[in-house]
Amino acid sequence: MNGIGRPLIIMGLILVAAGVIISFSPRIPWLGRLPGDIYIRKAHYSFSFPLTTCILLSAILSFIFWLLRR
């Protein structure tokens, strides 16, 4: 059981960071509005797919996890 403590702490910190990001995301003006993000608005529906934002967040998270593995 000694080896399970560190992964649980790391997962908890990741969840806390995700919660903070989600809480403050409306205050980040560029999140979801980068060039390359797809937003379609018609008369009866709207569709939003933040493609560039997803790619940017994926690259940032990949870099962070790469640093943690070293």
PyMOL Python script that loads the backbone (N, CA, C, O; Angstrom):
from pymol import cmd

cmd.read_pdbstr("""\
ATOM      1  N   MET A   1       0.804  -1.194   0.000  1.00  0.00           N
ATOM      2  CA  MET A   1       0.000   0.000   0.000  1.00  0.00           C
ATOM      3  C   MET A   1       0.853   1.267   0.000  1.00  0.00           C
ATOM      4  O   MET A   1       0.334   2.362  -0.220  1.00  0.00           O
ATOM      5  N   ASN A   2       2.116   1.134   0.237  1.00  0.00           N
ATOM      6  CA  ASN A   2       2.990   2.290   0.319  1.00  0.00           C
ATOM      7  C   ASN A   2       3.107   3.010  -1.022  1.00  0.00           C
ATOM      8  O   ASN A   2       3.305   4.225  -1.043  1.00  0.00           O
ATOM      9  N   GLY A   3       2.991   2.299  -2.132  1.00  0.00           N
ATOM     10  CA  GLY A   3       3.167   2.907  -3.441  1.00  0.00           C
ATOM     11  C   GLY A   3       1.932   3.605  -3.979  1.00  0.00           C
ATOM     12  O   GLY A   3       2.014   4.236  -5.033  1.00  0.00           O
ATOM     13  N   ILE A   4       0.809   3.523  -3.315  1.00  0.00           N
ATOM     14  CA  ILE A   4      -0.416   4.109  -3.843  1.00  0.00           C
ATOM     15  C   ILE A   4      -0.614   5.560  -3.391  1.00  0.00           C
ATOM     16  O   ILE A   4      -1.428   6.272  -3.979  1.00  0.00           O
ATOM     17  N   GLY A   5       0.090   6.005  -2.389  1.00  0.00           N
ATOM     18  CA  GLY A   5      -0.096   7.355  -1.857  1.00  0.00           C
ATOM     19  C   GLY A   5       0.299   8.449  -2.827  1.00  0.00           C
ATOM     20  O   GLY A   5      -0.443   9.415  -3.007  1.00  0.00           O
ATOM     21  N   ARG A   6       1.451   8.314  -3.452  1.00  0.00           N
ATOM     22  CA  ARG A   6       1.937   9.352  -4.363  1.00  0.00           C
ATOM     23  C   ARG A   6       1.023   9.519  -5.583  1.00  0.00           C
ATOM     24  O   ARG A   6       0.689  10.653  -5.927  1.00  0.00           O
ATOM     25  N   PRO A   7       0.605   8.436  -6.249  1.00  0.00           N
ATOM     26  CA  PRO A   7      -0.326   8.626  -7.377  1.00  0.00           C
ATOM     27  C   PRO A   7      -1.647   9.267  -6.960  1.00  0.00           C
ATOM     28  O   PRO A   7      -2.215  10.055  -7.716  1.00  0.00           O
ATOM     29  N   LEU A   8      -2.141   8.938  -5.766  1.00  0.00           N
ATOM     30  CA  LEU A   8      -3.382   9.550  -5.297  1.00  0.00           C
ATOM     31  C   LEU A   8      -3.212  11.047  -5.058  1.00  0.00           C
ATOM     32  O   LEU A   8      -4.114  11.827  -5.362  1.00  0.00           O
ATOM     33  N   ILE A   9      -2.079  11.449  -4.524  1.00  0.00           N
ATOM     34  CA  ILE A   9      -1.805  12.867  -4.304  1.00  0.00           C
ATOM     35  C   ILE A   9      -1.709  13.597  -5.636  1.00  0.00           C
ATOM     36  O   ILE A   9      -2.253  14.692  -5.781  1.00  0.00           O
ATOM     37  N   ILE A  10      -1.028  13.008  -6.604  1.00  0.00           N
ATOM     38  CA  ILE A  10      -0.887  13.621  -7.922  1.00  0.00           C
ATOM     39  C   ILE A  10      -2.249  13.753  -8.599  1.00  0.00           C
ATOM     40  O   ILE A  10      -2.560  14.796  -9.174  1.00  0.00           O
ATOM     41  N   MET A  11      -3.059  12.697  -8.529  1.00  0.00           N
ATOM     42  CA  MET A  11      -4.390  12.755  -9.129  1.00  0.00           C
ATOM     43  C   MET A  11      -5.250  13.818  -8.443  1.00  0.00           C
ATOM     44  O   MET A  11      -6.027  14.511  -9.101  1.00  0.00           O
ATOM     45  N   GLY A  12      -5.112  13.944  -7.133  1.00  0.00           N
ATOM     46  CA  GLY A  12      -5.848  14.972  -6.404  1.00  0.00           C
ATOM     47  C   GLY A  12      -5.435  16.372  -6.822  1.00  0.00           C
ATOM     48  O   GLY A  12      -6.285  17.248  -6.982  1.00  0.00           O
ATOM     49  N   LEU A  13      -4.139  16.590  -7.001  1.00  0.00           N
ATOM     50  CA  LEU A  13      -3.659  17.899  -7.448  1.00  0.00           C
ATOM     51  C   LEU A  13      -4.146  18.210  -8.856  1.00  0.00           C
ATOM     52  O   LEU A  13      -4.486  19.354  -9.158  1.00  0.00           O
ATOM     53  N   ILE A  14      -4.181  17.205  -9.713  1.00  0.00           N
ATOM     54  CA  ILE A  14      -4.685  17.398 -11.074  1.00  0.00           C
ATOM     55  C   ILE A  14      -6.165  17.771 -11.037  1.00  0.00           C
ATOM     56  O   ILE A  14      -6.602  18.656 -11.773  1.00  0.00           O
ATOM     57  N   LEU A  15      -6.937  17.098 -10.183  1.00  0.00           N
ATOM     58  CA  LEU A  15      -8.358  17.420 -10.067  1.00  0.00           C
ATOM     59  C   LEU A  15      -8.580  18.826  -9.522  1.00  0.00           C
ATOM     60  O   LEU A  15      -9.482  19.533  -9.972  1.00  0.00           O
ATOM     61  N   VAL A  16      -7.769  19.229  -8.566  1.00  0.00           N
ATOM     62  CA  VAL A  16      -7.884  20.584  -8.019  1.00  0.00           C
ATOM     63  C   VAL A  16      -7.542  21.610  -9.099  1.00  0.00           C
ATOM     64  O   VAL A  16      -8.235  22.618  -9.241  1.00  0.00           O
ATOM     65  N   ALA A  17      -6.486  21.357  -9.853  1.00  0.00           N
ATOM     66  CA  ALA A  17      -6.108  22.273 -10.933  1.00  0.00           C
ATOM     67  C   ALA A  17      -7.207  22.350 -11.988  1.00  0.00           C
ATOM     68  O   ALA A  17      -7.517  23.435 -12.479  1.00  0.00           O
ATOM     69  N   ALA A  18      -7.793  21.217 -12.339  1.00  0.00           N
ATOM     70  CA  ALA A  18      -8.885  21.213 -13.315  1.00  0.00           C
ATOM     71  C   ALA A  18     -10.084  22.002 -12.780  1.00  0.00           C
ATOM     72  O   ALA A  18     -10.724  22.736 -13.533  1.00  0.00           O
ATOM     73  N   GLY A  19     -10.389  21.859 -11.503  1.00  0.00           N
ATOM     74  CA  GLY A  19     -11.489  22.605 -10.905  1.00  0.00           C
ATOM     75  C   GLY A  19     -11.251  24.096 -10.924  1.00  0.00           C
ATOM     76  O   GLY A  19     -12.168  24.871 -11.193  1.00  0.00           O
ATOM     77  N   VAL A  20     -10.029  24.505 -10.641  1.00  0.00           N
ATOM     78  CA  VAL A  20      -9.694  25.936 -10.676  1.00  0.00           C
ATOM     79  C   VAL A  20      -9.808  26.472 -12.100  1.00  0.00           C
ATOM     80  O   VAL A  20     -10.331  27.565 -12.315  1.00  0.00           O
ATOM     81  N   ILE A  21      -9.322  25.711 -13.060  1.00  0.00           N
ATOM     82  CA  ILE A  21      -9.395  26.147 -14.459  1.00  0.00           C
ATOM     83  C   ILE A  21     -10.844  26.263 -14.904  1.00  0.00           C
ATOM     84  O   ILE A  21     -11.212  27.236 -15.564  1.00  0.00           O
ATOM     85  N   ILE A  22     -11.665  25.292 -14.556  1.00  0.00           N
ATOM     86  CA  ILE A  22     -13.077  25.335 -14.945  1.00  0.00           C
ATOM     87  C   ILE A  22     -13.781  26.502 -14.259  1.00  0.00           C
ATOM     88  O   ILE A  22     -14.633  27.151 -14.866  1.00  0.00           O
ATOM     89  N   SER A  23     -13.439  26.772 -13.013  1.00  0.00           N
ATOM     90  CA  SER A  23     -14.074  27.873 -12.285  1.00  0.00           C
ATOM     91  C   SER A  23     -13.737  29.236 -12.885  1.00  0.00           C
ATOM     92  O   SER A  23     -14.585  30.126 -12.930  1.00  0.00           O
ATOM     93  N   PHE A  24     -12.508  29.393 -13.342  1.00  0.00           N
ATOM     94  CA  PHE A  24     -12.074  30.681 -13.861  1.00  0.00           C
ATOM     95  C   PHE A  24     -12.119  30.770 -15.383  1.00  0.00           C
ATOM     96  O   PHE A  24     -11.728  31.794 -15.943  1.00  0.00           O
ATOM     97  N   SER A  25     -12.585  29.729 -16.066  1.00  0.00           N
ATOM     98  CA  SER A  25     -12.598  29.746 -17.531  1.00  0.00           C
ATOM     99  C   SER A  25     -13.462  30.849 -18.136  1.00  0.00           C
ATOM    100  O   SER A  25     -13.090  31.374 -19.185  1.00  0.00           O
ATOM    101  N   PRO A  26     -14.604  31.236 -17.535  1.00  0.00           N
ATOM    102  CA  PRO A  26     -15.340  32.366 -18.134  1.00  0.00           C
ATOM    103  C   PRO A  26     -14.564  33.678 -18.086  1.00  0.00           C
ATOM    104  O   PRO A  26     -14.836  34.588 -18.869  1.00  0.00           O
ATOM    105  N   ARG A  27     -13.616  33.781 -17.188  1.00  0.00           N
ATOM    106  CA  ARG A  27     -12.827  35.016 -17.066  1.00  0.00           C
ATOM    107  C   ARG A  27     -11.623  35.044 -17.997  1.00  0.00           C
ATOM    108  O   ARG A  27     -10.941  36.063 -18.096  1.00  0.00           O
ATOM    109  N   ILE A  28     -11.356  33.933 -18.679  1.00  0.00           N
ATOM    110  CA  ILE A  28     -10.253  33.879 -19.642  1.00  0.00           C
ATOM    111  C   ILE A  28     -10.851  34.182 -21.014  1.00  0.00           C
ATOM    112  O   ILE A  28     -11.521  33.328 -21.594  1.00  0.00           O
ATOM    113  N   PRO A  29     -10.619  35.382 -21.541  1.00  0.00           N
ATOM    114  CA  PRO A  29     -11.347  35.798 -22.747  1.00  0.00           C
ATOM    115  C   PRO A  29     -10.991  35.024 -24.012  1.00  0.00           C
ATOM    116  O   PRO A  29     -11.833  34.904 -24.902  1.00  0.00           O
ATOM    117  N   TRP A  30      -9.794  34.504 -24.120  1.00  0.00           N
ATOM    118  CA  TRP A  30      -9.377  33.833 -25.343  1.00  0.00           C
ATOM    119  C   TRP A  30      -9.730  32.355 -25.368  1.00  0.00           C
ATOM    120  O   TRP A  30      -9.627  31.720 -26.417  1.00  0.00           O
ATOM    121  N   LEU A  31     -10.145  31.791 -24.238  1.00  0.00           N
ATOM    122  CA  LEU A  31     -10.429  30.359 -24.170  1.00  0.00           C
ATOM    123  C   LEU A  31     -11.675  30.027 -24.995  1.00  0.00           C
ATOM    124  O   LEU A  31     -12.778  30.471 -24.674  1.00  0.00           O
ATOM    125  N   GLY A  32     -11.491  29.252 -26.046  1.00  0.00           N
ATOM    126  CA  GLY A  32     -12.591  28.889 -26.927  1.00  0.00           C
ATOM    127  C   GLY A  32     -12.826  29.870 -28.060  1.00  0.00           C
ATOM    128  O   GLY A  32     -13.751  29.687 -28.851  1.00  0.00           O
ATOM    129  N   ARG A  33     -12.011  30.905 -28.153  1.00  0.00           N
ATOM    130  CA  ARG A  33     -12.181  31.910 -29.200  1.00  0.00           C
ATOM    131  C   ARG A  33     -10.893  32.147 -29.977  1.00  0.00           C
ATOM    132  O   ARG A  33     -10.669  33.248 -30.481  1.00  0.00           O
ATOM    133  N   LEU A  34     -10.062  31.149 -30.079  1.00  0.00           N
ATOM    134  CA  LEU A  34      -8.819  31.272 -30.822  1.00  0.00           C
ATOM    135  C   LEU A  34      -9.080  31.114 -32.317  1.00  0.00           C
ATOM    136  O   LEU A  34     -10.087  30.524 -32.707  1.00  0.00           O
ATOM    137  N   PRO A  35      -8.183  31.634 -33.163  1.00  0.00           N
ATOM    138  CA  PRO A  35      -8.326  31.378 -34.598  1.00  0.00           C
ATOM    139  C   PRO A  35      -8.246  29.866 -34.848  1.00  0.00           C
ATOM    140  O   PRO A  35      -7.347  29.198 -34.337  1.00  0.00           O
ATOM    141  N   GLY A  36      -9.151  29.351 -35.606  1.00  0.00           N
ATOM    142  CA  GLY A  36      -9.200  27.918 -35.864  1.00  0.00           C
ATOM    143  C   GLY A  36     -10.284  27.212 -35.074  1.00  0.00           C
ATOM    144  O   GLY A  36     -10.613  26.065 -35.374  1.00  0.00           O
ATOM    145  N   ASP A  37     -10.845  27.868 -34.075  1.00  0.00           N
ATOM    146  CA  ASP A  37     -11.978  27.308 -33.351  1.00  0.00           C
ATOM    147  C   ASP A  37     -13.227  27.438 -34.228  1.00  0.00           C
ATOM    148  O   ASP A  37     -13.456  28.473 -34.854  1.00  0.00           O
ATOM    149  N   ILE A  38     -14.015  26.389 -34.259  1.00  0.00           N
ATOM    150  CA  ILE A  38     -15.181  26.349 -35.140  1.00  0.00           C
ATOM    151  C   ILE A  38     -16.420  26.747 -34.342  1.00  0.00           C
ATOM    152  O   ILE A  38     -16.705  26.174 -33.290  1.00  0.00           O
ATOM    153  N   TYR A  39     -17.144  27.727 -34.850  1.00  0.00           N
ATOM    154  CA  TYR A  39     -18.392  28.159 -34.231  1.00  0.00           C
ATOM    155  C   TYR A  39     -19.393  28.468 -35.339  1.00  0.00           C
ATOM    156  O   TYR A  39     -19.168  29.366 -36.151  1.00  0.00           O
ATOM    157  N   ILE A  40     -20.489  27.730 -35.369  1.00  0.00           N
ATOM    158  CA  ILE A  40     -21.524  27.907 -36.381  1.00  0.00           C
ATOM    159  C   ILE A  40     -22.818  28.286 -35.673  1.00  0.00           C
ATOM    160  O   ILE A  40     -23.249  27.604 -34.743  1.00  0.00           O
ATOM    161  N   ARG A  41     -23.428  29.368 -36.115  1.00  0.00           N
ATOM    162  CA  ARG A  41     -24.693  29.810 -35.535  1.00  0.00           C
ATOM    163  C   ARG A  41     -25.722  29.918 -36.656  1.00  0.00           C
ATOM    164  O   ARG A  41     -25.521  30.644 -37.630  1.00  0.00           O
ATOM    165  N   LYS A  42     -26.802  29.202 -36.510  1.00  0.00           N
ATOM    166  CA  LYS A  42     -27.922  29.250 -37.456  1.00  0.00           C
ATOM    167  C   LYS A  42     -29.153  29.767 -36.727  1.00  0.00           C
ATOM    168  O   LYS A  42     -29.073  30.163 -35.564  1.00  0.00           O
ATOM    169  N   ALA A  43     -30.267  29.763 -37.397  1.00  0.00           N
ATOM    170  CA  ALA A  43     -31.487  30.324 -36.827  1.00  0.00           C
ATOM    171  C   ALA A  43     -31.953  29.553 -35.584  1.00  0.00           C
ATOM    172  O   ALA A  43     -32.368  30.169 -34.603  1.00  0.00           O
ATOM    173  N   HIS A  44     -31.892  28.232 -35.612  1.00  0.00           N
ATOM    174  CA  HIS A  44     -32.456  27.437 -34.524  1.00  0.00           C
ATOM    175  C   HIS A  44     -31.425  26.655 -33.715  1.00  0.00           C
ATOM    176  O   HIS A  44     -31.798  25.955 -32.773  1.00  0.00           O
ATOM    177  N   TYR A  45     -30.162  26.753 -34.048  1.00  0.00           N
ATOM    178  CA  TYR A  45     -29.161  26.029 -33.275  1.00  0.00           C
ATOM    179  C   TYR A  45     -27.797  26.694 -33.439  1.00  0.00           C
ATOM    180  O   TYR A  45     -27.576  27.509 -34.335  1.00  0.00           O
ATOM    181  N   SER A  46     -26.909  26.319 -32.554  1.00  0.00           N
ATOM    182  CA  SER A  46     -25.523  26.759 -32.675  1.00  0.00           C
ATOM    183  C   SER A  46     -24.614  25.580 -32.357  1.00  0.00           C
ATOM    184  O   SER A  46     -24.968  24.703 -31.569  1.00  0.00           O
ATOM    185  N   PHE A  47     -23.456  25.570 -32.972  1.00  0.00           N
ATOM    186  CA  PHE A  47     -22.488  24.491 -32.810  1.00  0.00           C
ATOM    187  C   PHE A  47     -21.132  25.116 -32.539  1.00  0.00           C
ATOM    188  O   PHE A  47     -20.702  26.023 -33.253  1.00  0.00           O
ATOM    189  N   SER A  48     -20.468  24.635 -31.518  1.00  0.00           N
ATOM    190  CA  SER A  48     -19.157  25.156 -31.165  1.00  0.00           C
ATOM    191  C   SER A  48     -18.195  23.996 -30.967  1.00  0.00           C
ATOM    192  O   SER A  48     -18.489  23.059 -30.225  1.00  0.00           O
ATOM    193  N   PHE A  49     -17.043  24.057 -31.630  1.00  0.00           N
ATOM    194  CA  PHE A  49     -15.995  23.069 -31.433  1.00  0.00           C
ATOM    195  C   PHE A  49     -14.660  23.807 -31.372  1.00  0.00           C
ATOM    196  O   PHE A  49     -14.142  24.229 -32.406  1.00  0.00           O
ATOM    197  N   PRO A  50     -14.099  23.966 -30.178  1.00  0.00           N
ATOM    198  CA  PRO A  50     -12.853  24.730 -30.017  1.00  0.00           C
ATOM    199  C   PRO A  50     -11.617  23.899 -30.399  1.00  0.00           C
ATOM    200  O   PRO A  50     -10.865  23.456 -29.531  1.00  0.00           O
ATOM    201  N   LEU A  51     -11.423  23.700 -31.681  1.00  0.00           N
ATOM    202  CA  LEU A  51     -10.357  22.840 -32.179  1.00  0.00           C
ATOM    203  C   LEU A  51      -8.969  23.337 -31.768  1.00  0.00           C
ATOM    204  O   LEU A  51      -8.174  22.570 -31.226  1.00  0.00           O
ATOM    205  N   THR A  52      -8.682  24.588 -32.017  1.00  0.00           N
ATOM    206  CA  THR A  52      -7.358  25.130 -31.688  1.00  0.00           C
ATOM    207  C   THR A  52      -7.127  25.147 -30.178  1.00  0.00           C
ATOM    208  O   THR A  52      -6.022  24.866 -29.714  1.00  0.00           O
ATOM    209  N   THR A  53      -8.159  25.471 -29.419  1.00  0.00           N
ATOM    210  CA  THR A  53      -8.035  25.471 -27.966  1.00  0.00           C
ATOM    211  C   THR A  53      -7.726  24.066 -27.455  1.00  0.00           C
ATOM    212  O   THR A  53      -6.903  23.906 -26.554  1.00  0.00           O
ATOM    213  N   CYS A  54      -8.374  23.049 -28.018  1.00  0.00           N
ATOM    214  CA  CYS A  54      -8.118  21.661 -27.617  1.00  0.00           C
ATOM    215  C   CYS A  54      -6.680  21.254 -27.928  1.00  0.00           C
ATOM    216  O   CYS A  54      -6.020  20.615 -27.109  1.00  0.00           O
ATOM    217  N   ILE A  55      -6.202  21.624 -29.107  1.00  0.00           N
ATOM    218  CA  ILE A  55      -4.825  21.291 -29.489  1.00  0.00           C
ATOM    219  C   ILE A  55      -3.829  21.990 -28.569  1.00  0.00           C
ATOM    220  O   ILE A  55      -2.845  21.385 -28.145  1.00  0.00           O
ATOM    221  N   LEU A  56      -4.082  23.265 -28.259  1.00  0.00           N
ATOM    222  CA  LEU A  56      -3.187  24.017 -27.374  1.00  0.00           C
ATOM    223  C   LEU A  56      -3.166  23.420 -25.967  1.00  0.00           C
ATOM    224  O   LEU A  56      -2.094  23.254 -25.384  1.00  0.00           O
ATOM    225  N   LEU A  57      -4.335  23.098 -25.418  1.00  0.00           N
ATOM    226  CA  LEU A  57      -4.386  22.490 -24.088  1.00  0.00           C
ATOM    227  C   LEU A  57      -3.741  21.117 -24.074  1.00  0.00           C
ATOM    228  O   LEU A  57      -3.101  20.750 -23.089  1.00  0.00           O
ATOM    229  N   SER A  58      -3.896  20.353 -25.143  1.00  0.00           N
ATOM    230  CA  SER A  58      -3.259  19.045 -25.233  1.00  0.00           C
ATOM    231  C   SER A  58      -1.736  19.174 -25.232  1.00  0.00           C
ATOM    232  O   SER A  58      -1.043  18.405 -24.566  1.00  0.00           O
ATOM    233  N   ALA A  59      -1.225  20.141 -25.975  1.00  0.00           N
ATOM    234  CA  ALA A  59       0.227  20.346 -26.010  1.00  0.00           C
ATOM    235  C   ALA A  59       0.755  20.775 -24.640  1.00  0.00           C
ATOM    236  O   ALA A  59       1.805  20.303 -24.204  1.00  0.00           O
ATOM    237  N   ILE A  60       0.038  21.660 -23.967  1.00  0.00           N
ATOM    238  CA  ILE A  60       0.466  22.122 -22.639  1.00  0.00           C
ATOM    239  C   ILE A  60       0.452  20.968 -21.637  1.00  0.00           C
ATOM    240  O   ILE A  60       1.407  20.791 -20.880  1.00  0.00           O
ATOM    241  N   LEU A  61      -0.630  20.181 -21.630  1.00  0.00           N
ATOM    242  CA  LEU A  61      -0.722  19.053 -20.704  1.00  0.00           C
ATOM    243  C   LEU A  61       0.326  17.984 -21.015  1.00  0.00           C
ATOM    244  O   LEU A  61       0.892  17.388 -20.099  1.00  0.00           O
ATOM    245  N   SER A  62       0.586  17.738 -22.296  1.00  0.00           N
ATOM    246  CA  SER A  62       1.625  16.773 -22.667  1.00  0.00           C
ATOM    247  C   SER A  62       2.989  17.217 -22.157  1.00  0.00           C
ATOM    248  O   SER A  62       3.771  16.400 -21.671  1.00  0.00           O
ATOM    249  N   PHE A  63       3.272  18.510 -22.267  1.00  0.00           N
ATOM    250  CA  PHE A  63       4.541  19.031 -21.780  1.00  0.00           C
ATOM    251  C   PHE A  63       4.644  18.905 -20.263  1.00  0.00           C
ATOM    252  O   PHE A  63       5.697  18.541 -19.739  1.00  0.00           O
ATOM    253  N   ILE A  64       3.560  19.203 -19.559  1.00  0.00           N
ATOM    254  CA  ILE A  64       3.572  19.092 -18.087  1.00  0.00           C
ATOM    255  C   ILE A  64       3.792  17.650 -17.667  1.00  0.00           C
ATOM    256  O   ILE A  64       4.603  17.384 -16.781  1.00  0.00           O
ATOM    257  N   PHE A  65       3.077  16.707 -18.294  1.00  0.00           N
ATOM    258  CA  PHE A  65       3.248  15.299 -17.943  1.00  0.00           C
ATOM    259  C   PHE A  65       4.634  14.796 -18.310  1.00  0.00           C
ATOM    260  O   PHE A  65       5.187  13.942 -17.616  1.00  0.00           O
ATOM    261  N   TRP A  66       5.206  15.320 -19.400  1.00  0.00           N
ATOM    262  CA  TRP A  66       6.562  14.938 -19.776  1.00  0.00           C
ATOM    263  C   TRP A  66       7.557  15.421 -18.703  1.00  0.00           C
ATOM    264  O   TRP A  66       8.500  14.707 -18.362  1.00  0.00           O
ATOM    265  N   LEU A  67       7.341  16.625 -18.180  1.00  0.00           N
ATOM    266  CA  LEU A  67       8.212  17.139 -17.121  1.00  0.00           C
ATOM    267  C   LEU A  67       8.085  16.303 -15.848  1.00  0.00           C
ATOM    268  O   LEU A  67       9.078  16.052 -15.164  1.00  0.00           O
ATOM    269  N   LEU A  68       6.856  15.870 -15.531  1.00  0.00           N
ATOM    270  CA  LEU A  68       6.656  15.070 -14.325  1.00  0.00           C
ATOM    271  C   LEU A  68       7.304  13.698 -14.430  1.00  0.00           C
ATOM    272  O   LEU A  68       7.739  13.145 -13.421  1.00  0.00           O
ATOM    273  N   ARG A  69       7.376  13.142 -15.629  1.00  0.00           N
ATOM    274  CA  ARG A  69       7.961  11.816 -15.819  1.00  0.00           C
ATOM    275  C   ARG A  69       9.476  11.843 -15.711  1.00  0.00           C
ATOM    276  O   ARG A  69      10.091  10.830 -15.378  1.00  0.00           O
ATOM    277  N   ARG A  70      10.084  12.985 -15.988  1.00  0.00           N
ATOM    278  CA  ARG A  70      11.549  13.074 -15.926  1.00  0.00           C
ATOM    279  C   ARG A  70      11.942  13.050 -14.511  1.00  0.00           C
ATOM    280  O   ARG A  70      13.132  13.114 -14.200  1.00  0.00           O
TER     281      ARG A  70
END
""", "prot")
cmd.dss("prot")
cmd.show_as("cartoon", "prot")
cmd.util.cbc("prot")
cmd.orient("prot")
